[in-house]
Amino acid sequence: IMLKKRLMGDTKHFCPVSLKENFVLYPGLPEHAAKYKEKIYYFSTSEYRDKFLKNPEEYVAHNEPLKAPPLRVCLLGIHGAGKTTCARQIADKLGIFHIQFEEYLQELILPKTKRKVGPSFDEDDEDDNKIPEELEDFSQTMTKTKTAKSKKKVKLTEEEEAIKANLMDNMELPAEVLDKIVPDWWKKEPFRSTGFILDGFPRTADEANYLSEQGLCPDVVVYIQVEEDDILNRLFPPRLKKWKDRQHKKKEYKMKLKKLKAKKRV
């Protein structure tokens, strides 16, 4: 017997309520299906199916096809896999936004931390190379205002502390912090109508669950897999250069201190 082909609604197998309310293509489930005007619609949840059945005309196409959301891509991979290089090229080619997640977090706290935080930026603390107070009078480079500035501590809010802990020690970002950052890329302009490539998010199973629970569906998820040796060859030389520069700075600082102490003795 020939099975009669199912006549799907305007949104095919995607949920029409998720499209209308959240502007995302959320694959519906056959167990949450409903028929309207001889067409079958799939829904992401039974609540959305009930919502549709109360007022179907609000969710179906009328004179012209329903507008599909722009492309949203999540690009994943370990540190040094080349995510940012690929993301920049894809964003340029497709004319969508490139959002580098960790860089975005850094920018949120940069006005207070004044420098980037985390294992990749483990440079010496400014205080390590500070001229001691008893030698300040013998140094032409240090001024009193600079000293006052460096002593002034800036207090971070709870949210900023959570972001800093995430960048420094990989501590999980609480949902209330994610709520203030992530949904905007799906729901607010200019991202809503342009689309984006999100580089480096989600990073954990919990963050992936967060996207799912919020109904924030990426259209494509790309995972870049790279051999460890390739990453080592890519990341080691710049790290070594950084370390050498720091050693050089320390040497210069010790020399300067030695000269200032000699000046003080004279």
N, C-alpha and C positions, 0 to 999 in steps of 0.2 A: 504494500500500500504506500502510495506517495504521501509523505507528511506535508501538511500545508505549511508554507513558510510563514514564520511569525512576522507580523508587520509592526516594526518598532516605531516608537514616537520620534519626535524631532531631535531628541538628544541621544538617540541610539541606545547604547547600554549605559550611558552616564546619567547620573541623577539630576533631573531638571530643577529640583528645589535647591540642591547644592550650587548649581550653576547660577540660579537667580539670586540667591541670598549671599553666597560666599564668592561667586565668580570663579569657581574651580570645577574642573572636570573630575568628578568623583565617581569611580565605577560603581554602579548599582548592583544589588544582589538579586538573583532570581526569586529568593524567598521573600523579598520586599517588592513584589511586582503588583501593578494595577493596570486595569484596562480602561481606556477612555477613548471614545469615538473610534472603536475598532482597532485602536493602536495600543501596543503594550509599552509601559514605562517601568524602568527599574529604579529603585531608590536606595540610598546609602543606609537609611535606617527606617524602621517601621513608623517612627514619629513623622519623618518627612513624607512617607507615603500617605499618612492620615492628613497631613497638612495639604498635600496636593489634592486629595479627594474632596476636601472642603471647598476648594476654589481652583479647579483645574485650569480655567482660562487664564489665570495669572501666570502660569508656568509654561504654556505652550506657545508655539510660533503663530503669528497671525498673518500679516501681509508679507513679511520677509523672514528669512531664516534667523534663528537665534544666533546672537554674536558669541563666538567662541573666545575664551580668554587667551591672552598671549602666552608664549612659551615660558615655562618656569623650570629651570634645570638645577639639580643638586649635584655638585662635583666633589667626589670624595677621594681620599688617598692619604697615605702617611706623610709626615713632614718630609719635604724634599722630593716628593713624587713628581712635582712639576705642575701642580694644580693651577697655580696663579698664572703661569705662562700660558697654559692651555685656555684657561678661563678668559684671559684678556683677548686672545685671538678669536674665540667663539663669540664673545660679547661684541667685538668690533664687526665681525662678519654678519651677525644676526641683528645688530642694532638694538641689543638689550643691555640692561644694566649689569655691571660686574660688582658683586658684593663679596668682599673678602672678609669672612666672618671674624677671624681673630684680630685683623687690622681694625675692623669696625669697633670691636670691644676696646682695643687700645685707645682709639680716638675718644671714646666715651669718658675715659678717666684721665686722659692726657692733660686736660687743663689743670688738674690737681696734682698728678704725679710728676708732671713736667718732663718725664722721659718714659720710654716704653719699658714695660716690666715683663719678666718671664725668663725661662732658661736661655733663650736666644739672645737676651740683652743683659746678661749677668755681669755688666761692667762694674768697675769699682764704684763704691759710693763716693759721692762728691766730697764727703767728709774725710775720706781716706787720703785725699791729696790737698787737704786744706792747710793753709799756713797756720801754725799754732799762734794763739793770741800774743804770747810773749815775744814773738818774732815779727809781728805785723808791722811795727814801726820801722823795721829795717827792709821791708818789702815794698817796692813801688807799684806792684801789680794788684795788691789787695787793698780794697777800700772798706771803710766802716760800714757803708750801706750794704755792700755785698755780704758782709758777715751777718748783719741784721736779717737780710733776706733768707740766708741759708738756715738761720736759727728758727725762722717762723714755720711752724708745722701746720699743714693743711689737713683738716679733718674730713675723712671720706664718709659718705652716707652708707647705710647698710647695703644698698644695692651696689654702690661703687666698690665696697669691701668684697662683696660676693664676686664681682667681675675680676677684681685684682687677684683674689684667691684662685679663681678659675685659670687665669693666665699664668700665675706663678706656680701653683701646685696642682693644677688639673682638678680642682674641687668642682663638684657638680653645680651648675647654675640653677638656682631655684626657679620654679615655674613662674613666680611673680616677676622675676627679672626678664625671663624669656617673653612673657606677655607684653612687656613694654618695647620689645625689640622686633621679634619675628613676625607677628601677624600683620604689621604695617606693610611689609613687602608684598603681601598678597592683597591687602585690603585698601591701602592708601595710594593716592597719586604721588609721583608720576609712575611708580612701580606697577600699580594695578592694571594700567592699560598698555604698558610698554613691555613688561616681562623682565626676567633677570636670570643670571647664572649665579647661584649661591655657592661660593667656593669655601669648602671646609665645614659644612654643616648639613645634616646632623653628624656629630662625632661619636655619639654613644647610642646604645639601644634606647635609653630613656629619652634622649632628644628626638629620636625617630618616633617613639610612642607619643611624645608631646605633639609633633606635627600631625600624627594620625588622629589623636583625640581632638585637636583643634579643627580638624577637617581641612588642613592646609596641605593639599596634594601637589607635589612636583609632577610634571609631565614626564620627565626623564631623570633617572639617577645614573650617573656615570662613576664607576670606581676605577681609579688608575692604579694598576699593580706594577710595582717596580722591584727589581732585584736589590738586595741589601748592598751589594758591592757598588752598584751604580749610584746609590744614594750616598754612600761613603765617599766616593770619588767626587761627587757634586758638592757635598757639604763640608768635607774636611778642610780643603785649602782655604776658604774664606774664614773658617773658625780659627785655623792656625794663624792666619794673618792678624786676626783680631787679637789673639792671645799675645803675639809678638809685639803688636802696637802697645798693648797694655803694659807689658814688661818694660818697653822702652820708656813709656810715660813714668812708670814707677822709678826707673833709674834716674830720669831727669829730675823728678821730684826730690829724690834723696840727695842729688847733687846740689839742688837749689837750697835745700834745708841746711846742708853742710856749709854752704857759702854764707847763709844768713846767720848761722850760729857763730861762724868766724867773725862776721861783721859785728855781731853783738859783743863778742869778747873784746874786740878792738875798741 
